[in-house]
Amino acid sequence: MKRSLLFTLLSSLGIAAVMILTATLVAWIGRTTLGSFEVWQHALESVRPYLRWWRALLYGALFALWWDLLRRYRHRPQDRLRVKRIGALGLVLLTCVELNRL
Protein backbone atom coordinates (compact mmCIF):
# COMPACT_ATOMS: atom_id res chain seq x y z
CA MET A 1 0.00 0.00 0.00
CA LYS A 2 1.51 3.26 -1.13
CA ARG A 3 1.09 6.33 1.07
CA SER A 4 0.15 9.63 -0.46
CA LEU A 5 2.58 12.54 -0.50
CA LEU A 6 0.17 14.63 1.59
CA PHE A 7 0.02 11.96 4.30
CA THR A 8 3.83 11.74 4.37
CA LEU A 9 4.14 15.52 4.63
CA LEU A 10 1.52 15.80 7.38
CA SER A 11 3.02 12.95 9.40
CA SER A 12 6.49 14.52 9.10
CA LEU A 13 5.15 17.87 10.26
CA GLY A 14 3.37 16.15 13.14
CA ILE A 15 6.56 14.41 14.24
CA ALA A 16 8.49 17.71 14.07
CA ALA A 17 5.78 19.45 16.11
CA VAL A 18 5.89 16.73 18.79
CA MET A 19 9.69 17.01 18.97
CA ILE A 20 9.54 20.80 19.37
CA LEU A 21 6.81 20.55 22.02
CA THR A 22 8.83 17.93 23.90
CA ALA A 23 11.95 20.12 23.87
CA THR A 24 9.89 23.08 25.06
CA LEU A 25 8.35 21.01 27.85
CA VAL A 26 11.77 19.76 29.01
CA ALA A 27 13.16 23.32 29.04
CA TRP A 28 10.11 24.60 30.95
CA ILE A 29 10.33 21.78 33.52
CA GLY A 30 14.06 22.42 33.96
CA ARG A 31 13.57 26.15 34.43
CA THR A 32 10.69 25.64 36.83
CA THR A 33 12.56 23.04 38.87
CA LEU A 34 15.89 24.88 39.05
CA GLY A 35 14.59 28.44 39.18
CA SER A 36 16.25 30.07 36.16
CA PHE A 37 17.76 29.33 32.76
CA GLU A 38 21.26 30.17 34.03
CA VAL A 39 21.07 27.43 36.67
CA TRP A 40 19.60 25.09 34.04
CA GLN A 41 22.52 25.80 31.69
CA HIS A 42 25.03 25.27 34.51
CA ALA A 43 23.42 21.91 35.33
CA LEU A 44 23.67 20.87 31.67
CA GLU A 45 27.33 21.92 31.57
CA SER A 46 28.07 19.74 34.59
CA VAL A 47 26.67 16.62 32.86
CA ARG A 48 28.24 17.34 29.46
CA PRO A 49 30.70 14.37 29.55
CA TYR A 50 27.82 11.96 30.15
CA LEU A 51 25.87 13.49 27.26
CA ARG A 52 28.88 12.90 25.00
CA TRP A 53 28.83 9.20 25.86
CA TRP A 54 25.07 9.11 25.30
CA ARG A 55 25.51 10.68 21.84
CA ALA A 56 28.26 8.20 20.98
CA LEU A 57 26.00 5.30 22.00
CA LEU A 58 23.10 6.77 20.02
CA TYR A 59 25.23 7.14 16.87
CA GLY A 60 26.54 3.61 17.32
CA ALA A 61 23.01 2.22 17.63
CA LEU A 62 21.86 4.13 14.53
CA PHE A 63 24.83 2.80 12.58
CA ALA A 64 24.08 -0.77 13.71
CA LEU A 65 20.44 -0.42 12.61
CA TRP A 66 21.51 0.98 9.24
CA TRP A 67 24.00 -1.85 8.77
CA ASP A 68 21.28 -4.40 9.62
CA LEU A 69 18.98 -2.85 7.00
CA LEU A 70 21.75 -3.08 4.41
CA ARG A 71 22.21 -6.74 5.27
CA ARG A 72 18.47 -7.47 5.08
CA TYR A 73 18.09 -5.87 1.66
CA ARG A 74 21.11 -7.66 0.24
CA HIS A 75 19.03 -9.37 -2.47
CA ARG A 76 16.85 -6.36 -3.31
CA PRO A 77 19.03 -3.87 -5.18
CA GLN A 78 16.44 -1.09 -5.40
CA ASP A 79 15.78 -1.07 -1.65
CA ARG A 80 19.48 -1.49 -0.86
CA LEU A 81 20.24 1.62 -2.94
CA ARG A 82 17.52 3.53 -1.05
CA VAL A 83 19.02 2.47 2.31
CA LYS A 84 22.48 3.57 1.12
CA ARG A 85 21.09 6.99 0.16
CA ILE A 86 19.40 7.36 3.54
CA GLY A 87 22.67 6.41 5.24
CA ALA A 88 24.63 8.95 3.21
CA LEU A 89 22.09 11.68 3.99
CA GLY A 90 22.15 10.75 7.67
CA LEU A 91 25.95 10.92 7.72
CA VAL A 92 25.91 14.37 6.11
CA LEU A 93 23.29 15.64 8.58
CA LEU A 94 25.17 14.13 11.52
CA THR A 95 28.41 15.78 10.36
CA CYS A 96 26.66 19.15 10.00
CA VAL A 97 25.15 18.89 13.49
CA GLU A 98 28.45 17.94 15.10
CA LEU A 99 30.39 20.64 13.23
CA ASN A 100 27.88 23.24 14.43
CA ARG A 101 28.55 22.14 18.01
CA LEU A 102 32.24 23.13 17.78
RASULRA-V336554 format. One record per residue. N is the residue number from 1. PHI is phi in radians with two decimals (* if undefined). OMEGA is omega in whole degrees, -180 to 180 (* if undefined). BURIAL is I if it has 9 or more other ideal C-beta (glycine too) atoms within 8 Angstrom, else O. Layout:
N,PHI,OMEGA,BURIAL ; N,PHI,OMEGA,BURIAL
This chain:
1,*,-178,O ; 2,-1.62,179,O ; 3,-1.48,179,O ; 4,-1.35,180,O ; 5,-1.12,179,O ; 6,-1.12,178,O ; 7,-1.09,179,O ; 8,-1.09,179,I ; 9,-1.12,-179,O ; 10,-1.15,179,O ; 11,-1.20,177,O ; 12,-1.15,177,O ; 13,-1.14,177,O ; 14,-1.13,178,O ; 15,-1.11,178,O ; 16,-1.09,180,O ; 17,-1.13,178,O ; 18,-1.12,179,O ; 19,-1.12,179,O ; 20,-1.16,178,O ; 21,-1.11,178,O ; 22,-1.14,178,O ; 23,-1.09,178,O ; 24,-1.13,179,O ; 25,-1.10,179,O ; 26,-1.11,179,O ; 27,-1.11,-180,I ; 28,-1.15,179,O ; 29,-1.10,179,O ; 30,-1.09,179,I ; 31,-1.16,180,I ; 32,-1.15,-178,O ; 33,-1.21,-174,O ; 34,-1.65,174,I ; 35,1.83,-179,O ; 36,-2.69,179,O ; 37,-1.20,180,O ; 38,-1.11,178,O ; 39,-1.15,178,I ; 40,-1.06,179,I ; 41,-1.14,178,O ; 42,-1.12,178,O ; 43,-1.12,177,I ; 44,-1.16,177,I ; 45,-1.10,-178,O ; 46,-1.25,180,O ; 47,-1.81,-177,O ; 48,-0.95,179,O ; 49,-1.05,179,O ; 50,-1.20,178,O ; 51,-1.18,176,I ; 52,-1.10,178,O ; 53,-1.12,179,O ; 54,-1.09,178,O ; 55,-1.10,179,O ; 56,-1.09,177,O ; 57,-1.15,178,O ; 58,-1.09,179,O ; 59,-1.12,177,I ; 60,-1.12,179,O ; 61,-1.15,178,O ; 62,-1.11,178,I ; 63,-1.13,179,O ; 64,-1.11,177,O ; 65,-1.14,179,O ; 66,-1.12,180,I ; 67,-1.11,178,O ; 68,-1.12,177,O ; 69,-1.12,177,I ; 70,-1.05,-180,I ; 71,-1.15,-180,O ; 72,-1.14,-177,O ; 73,-1.66,-178,I ; 74,-1.04,-175,O ; 75,-1.73,178,O ; 76,-2.16,-172,O ; 77,-1.05,-178,O ; 78,-1.14,179,O ; 79,-1.21,179,O ; 80,-1.10,177,I ; 81,-1.11,178,O ; 82,-1.11,179,O ; 83,-1.14,177,I ; 84,-1.11,178,I ; 85,-1.11,178,O ; 86,-1.09,178,I ; 87,-1.12,179,I ; 88,-1.15,178,O ; 89,-1.12,177,O ; 90,-1.08,179,I ; 91,-1.13,178,O ; 92,-1.13,179,O ; 93,-1.11,179,O ; 94,-1.09,178,I ; 95,-1.11,179,O ; 96,-1.09,180,O ; 97,-1.11,-178,O ; 98,-1.23,177,O ; 99,-1.22,177,O ; 100,-1.23,-179,O ; 101,-1.38,-178,O ; 102,-1.16,*,O
